[in-house]
Amino acid sequence: MASLRQKLGTVFWAVKTTFLMNPVFLIVSFTMGTALQLWQPVQAVYLGRAVNIFNGISGGGINTGELITTLIILCGIRAFAWIWWSLYTVAEAASRMPINIKTDEKIICMTQNIPIKNFDDSDFCGRYQFARDGFDRIPRIGSQICGFTGAVIGFTASIIVILKTAVYIFPLIAVSLVISCILNMKSEKARYNFQRETTNANRFSGYLAGLFCSKQNAKEIRAYTMRPFLYDRWSAVRGGIRTDSFALERRANNLFSGFHLFTAASNFVVLAVLIVLAGKGLTAIGSVITIWKLTENMLWDVRNIASQYAGLYYDNEKIARAKEFWDAYGRKQTAARGEKTSPGNRTADAAANAAVNAAANAGTVIDLRNVSFAYKGGKDALKDVTLSIKKGESVALVGENGSGKSTLVKVILGLYAPDSGGVYLAGTGDGAPLKASIGKAVGVAFQDYQEYPFTLRENIGFGYIDEMDNDEKIRAAAEKGEALYLVERHGIDKIVKKALDENGVDLSGGEWQRLALSRANMNDKPLLIFDEPAAKLDPLAELNQFSHIQEMLKDRTAILISHRIGFARLAKRILVMKDGRIIEDGTHGELSALRGEYKRMLDEQAQWYDLAWEAKA
């Protein structure tokens, strides 16, 4: 449990962050919210005064003018309160919107800086979701503090009025405060623990529900009649959450039902005492109305104060987790917007290209030195890999599933940081990290590419966003990716994904793969990385693609990943990986002569095209 100092530090950070994002929000919440808290005691005082005047108690007789003036003021207070409340609601919502936008921007920026490796860790994903909830509560903390302060001010004003007229009521209010705090803290604690304990379950439930809403998943779900199984799994998860949630709500309602009964009983006792005193002439009828009304309002103010305090207390850990993540991943991250036109970024892009070209001119583009990497809780995916790739050299990575091919490329790209060793651009002294060049000097076509529901221009132009508006470069990239016919058939600005735009066009898996390959070819980057670039093409299209890639690779530096020996033969150099290590390195002829792992894979794949094998079957 965090100390009081740590909790206060977290609250201060949240308020400071809110103020920096939009100070108007705090000003509105405090000033307008506090003013709303004051109208209740003022209304109670004028209501009591009006009753006294009407009963002729004030001045020995009814003063019609004073009564009318008092009633007008009373109605004015009431009308002003409703108008003020409407203005307050609109002003707070308007001032909260910029904070919500900037909070989302912080989350986006922070997420971009989190190592991708961390998202393979279930525990991290749970803590990350908790932190995201904390970011959503940052403005709420400021609002709670303002609400708490305003409620205390309004409560204090009511106390002053009561102490001047009926001091004997105060002990009852004090007891109410203690009981309300206990009830609210228990309820908020139960809610907090419930949300923390069900974070992963809610995430899994959302994933299962999303399966039914995905076109891609729907095909398999229906083909394999998976719906009953998945539905039962989803229902079991949701059922557990629902049962716990119902138990929580029932407990919370029981707590507050007790509070409501206590409030009603307290109001009854106060009213009975005041009536007795008024009957004995010890207090005025107007004072009875004023004190009873104030007592009723104050008992609810007590609940409001306790609720605001409980919210501050139990939201604190989520805010603390948000602060922890921001300190770890957000402080060094630039804004999510403005990267395209920033002169500093353009300079960095040019430097990245220059660095790759300088390395290529020096003879070597990529230099891996004793690189090792392991996923959390698993065996080493890469073990002490050392590798140099020279200018104009095309290198194929082959090996069975789990041999480390894709992991090696992700480490080269800087998506995963090696546990030991380093990946460098050679020819620059001790080497500059390659990560700085990704996206600007390296073209990548992933096997698990993304299908963006945007235009053809954007789907291709993402490969080099600064040239997205350049039609010639878009068409040149499309031609290299064998997707020019899509541009010519549909138009460069045609939306893809009909599910999101009725005027859009649906593409096949092979056509999406051509777009991914075109994306990698934007701006003629000096280094290309292709991960199974023809996996979704039919055999004839695959052969054409291989021929096209072979032509594309002339005098260019490239890394090819494939399970297929036929594709690997396009490369000048072949690396065979097994258990995270490079175990063979050479040309197709050299590795075939070794009669090792490469030869074994070659013979196994050749069986699929061996008519004698077919005859035997």
C-alpha positions in Angstrom: 0.0 0.0 0.0 1.4 3.4 -0.9 2.2 5.9 1.8 0.3 9.1 2.3 3.2 11.0 0.8 3.1 8.9 -2.3 -0.6 9.2 -2.6 -0.4 13.0 -2.3 2.4 13.0 -4.9 0.2 11.0 -7.3 -2.7 13.4 -6.8 -0.5 16.4 -7.3 0.8 14.9 -10.6 -2.7 14.2 -11.8 -3.8 17.8 -11.0 -0.7 19.3 -12.6 -1.1 17.2 -15.7 -4.8 18.2 -16.0 -3.8 21.9 -15.5 -1.1 21.7 -18.2 -3.6 20.1 -20.6 -6.4 22.6 -20.0 -6.4 24.9 -16.9 -9.9 26.1 -17.8 -11.3 22.7 -16.7 -10.1 23.1 -13.1 -11.2 26.7 -12.9 -14.7 25.8 -14.1 -14.9 22.8 -11.9 -13.9 24.7 -8.8 -15.6 28.1 -9.2 -18.8 27.0 -10.7 -19.0 23.8 -8.7 -18.4 25.6 -5.4 -21.1 28.2 -6.3 -23.6 25.4 -6.8 -22.8 24.0 -3.3 -23.6 27.4 -1.7 -27.1 27.9 -3.1 -28.6 25.2 -0.8 -27.9 27.0 2.5 -28.8 30.3 1.0 -32.1 28.9 -0.2 -32.8 27.3 3.2 -32.2 30.7 5.0 -34.5 32.6 2.7 -37.2 29.9 2.8 -37.2 30.1 6.6 -37.3 33.9 6.5 -40.3 33.7 4.1 -42.2 31.4 6.5 -41.4 33.7 9.5 -42.7 36.7 7.6 -45.8 34.9 6.5 -46.6 33.9 10.1 -46.2 37.5 11.2 -43.4 36.5 13.5 -40.9 39.0 12.0 -41.7 42.5 13.4 -45.0 41.5 15.1 -47.0 41.4 11.9 -46.9 40.5 8.2 -44.8 42.8 6.1 -46.2 42.3 2.6 -43.4 44.1 0.8 -40.7 42.2 2.6 -42.6 39.0 2.0 -42.8 39.6 -1.7 -39.2 40.7 -1.9 -38.1 37.5 0.0 -40.2 35.3 -2.3 -38.8 36.9 -5.4 -35.3 36.4 -4.1 -36.2 32.8 -3.2 -37.5 32.1 -6.7 -34.6 33.9 -8.2 -32.2 31.7 -6.2 -34.0 28.6 -7.4 -34.1 29.7 -11.0 -30.5 30.9 -10.9 -29.4 27.5 -9.5 -30.9 25.6 -12.4 -29.5 28.0 -15.0 -26.1 27.9 -13.3 -26.2 24.1 -13.2 -26.9 24.0 -17.0 -24.1 26.4 -17.7 -21.8 24.4 -15.4 -22.6 21.1 -17.1 -22.0 22.6 -20.6 -18.8 24.4 -19.5 -17.3 21.4 -17.8 -18.1 19.1 -20.7 -16.6 21.6 -23.2 -13.4 22.1 -21.1 -13.1 18.3 -20.6 -13.0 17.5 -24.3 -9.5 18.9 -25.0 -8.3 16.9 -22.0 -9.8 13.7 -23.3 -8.1 14.3 -26.7 -4.7 15.1 -25.1 -5.0 12.1 -22.8 -5.6 9.8 -25.8 -2.6 11.4 -27.4 -0.5 10.6 -24.4 -1.6 7.0 -24.5 -0.8 6.8 -28.2 2.6 8.3 -27.7 3.3 6.1 -24.7 2.2 3.0 -26.5 4.5 3.7 -29.4 7.5 3.7 -27.0 6.7 0.4 -25.3 8.8 -2.5 -26.6 6.7 -4.8 -28.7 8.1 -7.7 -26.7 6.2 -6.5 -23.6 2.9 -7.2 -25.3 3.7 -10.9 -25.4 3.4 -10.8 -21.6 -0.1 -11.3 -20.2 0.8 -9.7 -16.8 2.2 -6.6 -18.6 -1.0 -6.3 -20.7 -3.1 -6.4 -17.5 -1.0 -3.7 -15.9 -1.0 -1.7 -19.1 -4.8 -1.8 -19.2 -4.9 -0.7 -15.6 -2.6 2.2 -16.5 -4.9 3.2 -19.4 -7.8 3.3 -17.0 -5.7 5.5 -14.8 -5.2 8.0 -17.7 -8.9 8.1 -18.2 -9.2 9.1 -14.5 -6.6 11.9 -14.6 -9.2 14.7 -15.3 -11.6 12.9 -12.8 -9.0 13.4 -10.1 -9.1 17.2 -10.7 -12.8 17.2 -10.8 -13.0 15.1 -7.6 -10.7 17.5 -5.7 -12.7 20.5 -6.9 -16.0 18.7 -6.0 -14.6 17.6 -2.6 -13.4 21.2 -1.9 -16.7 22.7 -3.0 -18.7 20.2 -1.0 -16.6 21.0 2.1 -17.2 24.7 1.6 -20.9 24.3 1.1 -21.0 21.9 4.1 -19.1 24.4 6.2 -21.6 27.2 5.3 -24.5 25.0 6.4 -22.7 24.2 9.6 -22.2 27.9 10.4 -26.0 28.5 9.8 -26.9 25.6 12.0 -24.5 26.5 14.8 -26.0 29.9 14.9 -29.6 28.6 15.3 -29.5 25.0 16.7 -26.1 23.8 17.9 -27.7 20.6 19.3 -28.1 19.3 15.7 -24.3 19.2 15.1 -23.6 15.9 16.9 -26.1 14.1 14.7 -24.4 15.5 11.6 -21.0 14.4 12.9 -22.2 10.9 13.5 -23.7 10.9 10.0 -20.3 11.9 8.5 -18.5 9.0 10.2 -21.1 6.4 9.1 -21.2 7.7 5.6 -17.5 7.6 5.2 -17.4 4.0 6.4 -20.1 3.0 4.0 -18.6 4.8 1.0 -15.1 3.6 1.6 -16.2 0.0 1.9 -18.3 0.3 -1.3 -15.5 2.0 -3.3 -12.9 -0.6 -2.0 -15.1 -3.5 -3.2 -15.5 -1.8 -6.6 -11.8 -1.2 -6.9 -10.9 -4.7 -6.0 -13.5 -6.1 -8.4 -12.2 -4.1 -11.3 -8.6 -5.0 -10.6 -9.3 -8.7 -10.2 -11.4 -8.9 -13.4 -9.1 -6.9 -15.7 -7.8 -10.0 -17.6 -11.2 -11.7 -17.6 -12.8 -8.6 -19.2 -10.0 -8.4 -21.8 -10.4 -12.1 -22.7 -14.2 -11.7 -22.8 -13.8 -8.8 -25.2 -11.5 -10.8 -27.4 -14.0 -13.7 -27.6 -16.9 -11.4 -28.4 -14.8 -9.8 -31.1 -14.3 -13.1 -32.8 -18.0 -13.2 -33.8 -17.7 -9.7 -35.3 -14.7 -10.3 -37.6 -15.3 -11.4 -41.2 -12.1 -13.3 -41.3 -12.9 -15.2 -38.1 -16.5 -15.7 -39.1 -15.5 -17.9 -42.0 -13.7 -20.4 -39.8 -16.3 -20.2 -37.1 -19.1 -21.2 -39.5 -17.0 -23.7 -41.5 -16.0 -25.6 -38.4 -19.3 -24.9 -36.5 -17.2 -23.4 -33.7 -20.0 -21.1 -32.5 -21.3 -23.3 -29.7 -17.9 -23.9 -28.2 -16.8 -20.2 -28.5 -20.2 -19.0 -27.2 -20.0 -21.3 -24.2 -16.4 -20.1 -23.5 -17.5 -16.5 -23.7 -20.7 -17.2 -21.7 -18.6 -18.8 -18.9 -16.2 -15.9 -18.7 -19.0 -13.3 -18.8 -21.1 -15.3 -16.4 -18.3 -15.3 -13.8 -17.9 -11.6 -14.2 -21.7 -11.1 -14.1 -22.1 -13.1 -10.9 -19.3 -11.3 -9.1 -20.6 -7.9 -10.4 -24.1 -8.7 -9.1 -22.7 -9.7 -5.7 -20.8 -6.4 -5.6 -23.8 -4.3 -6.6 -26.0 -6.1 -4.0 -23.4 -5.5 -1.3 -23.1 -1.8 -2.4 -26.9 -1.4 -2.4 -27.2 -3.0 1.0 -24.6 -0.5 2.3 -26.4 2.5 0.8 -29.8 1.2 1.7 -28.6 1.4 5.3 -27.3 4.8 4.7 -30.7 5.9 3.2 -32.5 4.5 6.2 -30.1 6.3 8.5 -30.6 9.6 6.6 -34.4 9.3 6.8 -34.4 8.4 10.5 -32.0 11.3 11.2 -34.3 13.8 9.3 -37.3 12.5 11.2 -35.6 12.9 14.5 -34.4 16.4 13.7 -37.8 17.4 12.5 -39.5 16.0 15.6 -37.2 17.8 17.9 -37.6 21.1 16.1 -41.4 20.8 16.1 -41.4 20.1 19.8 -39.2 23.2 20.4 -41.3 25.3 18.1 -44.4 24.2 20.0 -42.8 25.4 23.3 -41.9 28.7 21.6 -38.2 28.0 21.9 -37.6 28.4 18.2 -39.4 30.1 15.2 -41.3 28.1 12.6 -39.0 29.5 9.9 -36.0 28.3 11.8 -37.6 24.8 11.9 -37.9 24.8 8.1 -34.3 26.2 7.6 -32.6 23.8 10.0 -34.6 20.8 8.8 -33.9 21.6 5.1 -30.2 22.3 5.9 -30.0 19.0 7.8 -31.4 17.1 4.9 -29.0 18.7 2.4 -26.1 18.2 4.7 -26.7 14.5 5.1 -26.4 14.2 1.4 -23.4 16.6 1.4 -21.8 14.2 3.8 -22.4 11.3 1.3 -20.9 13.5 -1.5 -17.8 14.4 0.5 -17.2 10.8 1.5 -17.8 9.5 -2.0 -15.4 12.1 -3.5 -12.8 11.1 -0.9 -13.3 7.4 -1.5 -12.9 8.1 -5.3 -9.7 10.0 -4.7 -8.4 7.2 -2.4 -9.1 4.3 -4.7 -8.5 5.9 -8.0 -5.0 6.8 -6.7 -3.4 3.4 -7.5 -4.7 3.6 -11.1 -3.3 7.1 -11.5 -0.1 5.9 -9.9 0.2 3.1 -12.5 -0.5 5.6 -15.3 2.3 7.9 -13.9 4.6 4.9 -13.7 4.0 4.0 -17.3 4.3 7.6 -18.4 7.6 8.0 -16.6 8.9 4.7 -18.2 7.6 5.1 -21.7 6.2 8.5 -22.3 8.7 11.2 -21.4 11.0 10.6 -24.3 8.2 10.2 -26.8 7.5 13.1 -29.2 3.9 14.2 -30.0 1.8 11.8 -32.0 1.0 14.5 -34.5 3.2 16.7 -36.7 5.9 14.2 -37.7 5.4 14.6 -41.4 6.2 18.2 -41.7 8.7 18.6 -38.8 12.0 20.0 -40.1 13.7 18.1 -37.4 12.2 14.8 -38.6 13.0 15.5 -42.2 16.6 16.1 -41.2 16.5 12.8 -39.3 15.0 11.0 -42.3 17.7 12.3 -44.6 20.4 11.3 -42.0 18.9 7.8 -41.8 19.1 7.3 -45.6 22.6 8.9 -45.7 23.7 6.5 -42.9 22.5 3.4 -44.8 24.0 4.6 -48.0 27.3 5.5 -46.3 27.3 2.0 -44.8 26.6 0.5 -48.2 29.4 2.4 -49.8 31.7 1.2 -47.1 30.9 -2.3 -48.1 28.6 -3.6 -45.3 25.0 -2.5 -44.6 24.1 -4.6 -41.5 26.3 -5.9 -38.8 25.0 -8.1 -36.0 27.4 -8.8 -33.1 26.8 -11.7 -30.7 23.0 -11.1 -30.6 20.9 -13.1 -28.2 17.2 -12.7 -27.4 14.5 -14.6 -25.4 10.8 -14.1 -24.8 9.6 -13.8 -21.3 9.6 -17.2 -19.6 10.7 -19.0 -22.7 13.9 -20.5 -24.2 16.3 -18.4 -26.2 14.9 -17.4 -29.6 18.3 -16.2 -30.7 21.6 -17.5 -29.4 24.8 -15.5 -30.0 24.1 -14.6 -33.6 26.9 -12.8 -35.5 26.2 -11.8 -39.1 27.4 -9.2 -41.6 25.4 -8.4 -44.8 27.3 -6.6 -47.5 26.2 -4.0 -50.1 24.1 -5.5 -52.9 23.9 -8.8 -51.2 20.6 -10.7 -51.1 20.4 -13.1 -48.1 17.7 -15.7 -47.5 16.8 -17.0 -44.1 15.4 -20.5 -44.1 14.5 -23.0 -41.4 11.7 -24.7 -39.7 9.0 -22.9 -37.7 10.4 -21.6 -34.5 14.0 -21.6 -35.7 14.3 -17.9 -35.1 13.9 -16.4 -38.6 11.2 -13.9 -37.9 12.6 -13.0 -34.5 16.0 -12.2 -36.1 14.4 -9.8 -38.6 12.4 -8.1 -35.8 15.6 -7.7 -33.8 17.3 -6.3 -36.9 14.4 -3.8 -37.4 14.7 -2.7 -33.8 11.2 -4.0 -32.9 12.8 -6.2 -30.3 15.8 -5.1 -28.3 18.4 -7.8 -28.1 19.2 -9.1 -24.6 22.8 -9.0 -25.4 24.9 -7.9 -28.4 23.9 -5.3 -30.9 22.7 -4.5 -34.4 24.5 -1.8 -36.2 25.0 0.1 -39.5 28.6 -0.7 -40.4 31.0 1.8 -41.8 30.2 4.4 -39.1 32.9 3.8 -36.6 31.6 1.5 -33.9 28.3 1.5 -35.7 25.0 3.4 -35.3 21.9 1.5 -34.2 19.8 0.5 -37.2 16.5 1.3 -35.5 16.9 5.0 -36.4 16.7 4.2 -40.1 13.6 2.0 -40.0 10.7 3.3 -42.1 12.8 5.7 -44.0 15.7 3.7 -45.3 14.4 0.1 -44.9 11.4 -1.3 -46.8 9.6 -4.2 -45.0 6.9 -6.5 -46.3 5.7 -8.5 -43.3 4.0 -11.9 -43.6 1.3 -10.7 -41.1 0.8 -7.4 -42.9 -2.0 -5.1 -42.0 -5.0 -4.4 -44.2 -5.8 -0.7 -43.7 -9.4 0.4 -44.6 -8.1 3.5 -46.5 -7.4 4.3 -50.1 -5.0 2.5 -52.4 -2.8 5.6 -52.3 -2.6 5.4 -48.5 -2.1 1.7 -48.3 0.9 2.0 -50.6 2.1 5.4 -49.4 2.4 4.3 -45.7 5.8 2.9 -46.9 7.1 6.5 -47.1 4.4 8.9 -45.8 6.3 12.1 -46.9 5.8 11.0 -50.6 2.2 9.8 -50.2 0.9 12.7 -52.4 3.4 11.9 -55.2 1.4 9.9 -57.8 4.5 8.9 -59.7 6.1 7.3 -56.7 2.9 5.6 -55.7 2.6 4.1 -59.2 6.3 3.1 -59.3 5.9 1.3 -56.0 2.7 -0.4 -57.1 4.5 -1.5 -60.3 7.3 -3.1 -58.3 4.8 -4.8 -56.0 2.8 -6.1 -59.0 -0.2 -4.1 -57.8 -0.3 -1.4 -60.6 -3.3 -3.1 -62.2 -5.3 -2.5 -59.0 -4.4 1.3 -59.2 -5.4 1.4 -62.9 -8.6 -0.7 -62.4 -10.0 1.1 -59.4 -8.2 4.4 -59.2 -5.4 5.6 -56.9 -7.9 7.1 -54.4 -10.3 4.2 -54.2 -11.2 3.1 -50.7 -10.7 -0.6 -49.9 -12.8 -2.6 -47.4 -16.4 -2.5 -48.3 -17.3 -3.3 -44.8 -16.4 0.3 -43.8 -17.4 2.1 -47.0 -20.2 0.9 -49.3 -18.4 2.5 -52.2 -15.2 0.6 -51.4 -13.7 -2.5 -53.0 -12.9 -5.8 -51.5 -9.5 -7.3 -52.3 -8.3 -10.9 -52.2 -5.5 -12.1 -49.9 -3.1 -12.1 -52.8 -4.0 -8.6 -53.8 -3.5 -7.4 -50.2 -0.1 -9.1 -50.2 0.8 -7.2 -53.4 -0.1 -3.9 -51.7 2.1 -4.9 -48.7 5.0 -5.5 -51.2 4.3 -2.2 -52.9 4.4 -0.5 -49.6 7.9 -1.8 -48.9 9.0 -0.5 -52.3 8.0 3.1 -51.7 10.9 5.6 -52.5 13.4 2.9 -53.6 14.8 2.3 -50.1 18.4 0.9 -50.1 17.5 -2.1 -47.9 14.6 -4.5 -48.4 13.2 -7.1 -46.1 10.6 -9.6 -47.4 8.8 -12.1 -45.1 7.1 -14.8 -47.2 6.0 -12.2 -49.9 4.2 -14.7 -52.1 2.5 -16.9 -49.4 -1.1 -15.9 -50.4 -0.6 -16.1 -54.2 -1.7 -18.9 -56.4 1.2 -21.0 -57.9 1.3 -19.2 -61.3 1.2 -15.8 -59.6 3.8 -16.9 -57.1 6.1 -17.9 -59.9 5.6 -14.5 -61.6 6.2 -12.8 -58.3 9.4 -14.7 -57.7 10.6 -13.7 -61.1 9.6 -10.1 -60.5 11.4 -10.1 -57.1 14.5 -11.6 -58.6 14.6 -8.7 -61.1 13.9 -6.2 -58.3 16.8 -7.5 -56.2 19.5 -6.7 -58.8 22.2 -4.6 -57.2 20.1 -4.1 -54.0 20.6 -5.3 -50.5 17.8 -7.6 -49.3 16.8 -10.1 -46.6 14.3 -12.8 -47.7 12.5 -15.0 -45.2 10.8 -18.2 -46.5 10.0 -21.8 -45.7 10.3 -22.5 -49.5 13.6 -23.5 -50.9 12.5 -22.3 -54.3 12.1 -18.7 -53.0 15.4 -18.9 -51.1 17.3 -19.7 -54.3 16.5 -16.2 -55.5 19.1 -15.0 -52.9 22.9 -14.9 -53.5 23.5 -16.2 -50.0 21.4 -18.6 -47.9 21.4 -18.8 -44.1 19.9 -21.9 -42.4 18.6 -21.3 -38.9 17.9 -23.9 -36.2 17.1 -23.4 -32.5 18.0 -19.7 -32.7 21.4 -20.2 -34.3 22.8 -19.8 -37.9 24.0 -23.4 -38.5 24.8 -23.1 -42.3 25.8 -20.2 -44.5 26.5 -20.4 -48.2 25.0 -20.5 -51.8 22.5 -23.1 -52.9 25.2 -25.2 -54.5 27.5 -25.0 -51.5 24.8 -25.9 -49.0 23.4 -28.7 -51.2 26.9 -30.3 -51.3 27.2 -30.1 -47.5 24.3 -32.6 -47.2 23.2 -31.0 -43.9 20.0 -29.3 -42.7 19.5 -27.4 -46.0 19.9 -30.5 -48.1 17.4 -32.3 -45.8 14.8 -29.5 -46.3 15.4 -29.4 -50.0 14.8 -33.2 -50.4 11.7 -33.1 -48.3 10.2 -30.2 -50.3 11.2 -31.9 -53.6 9.0 -34.8 -52.7 5.9 -32.7 -53.4 7.0 -32.4 -57.0 8.3 -35.9 -57.4 5.9 -38.0 -59.6 7.5 -41.2 -58.3 6.5 -40.2 -54.8 2.9 -39.5 -56.0 2.9 -43.0 -57.6 3.9 -44.6 -54.4 1.1 -42.8 -52.6 
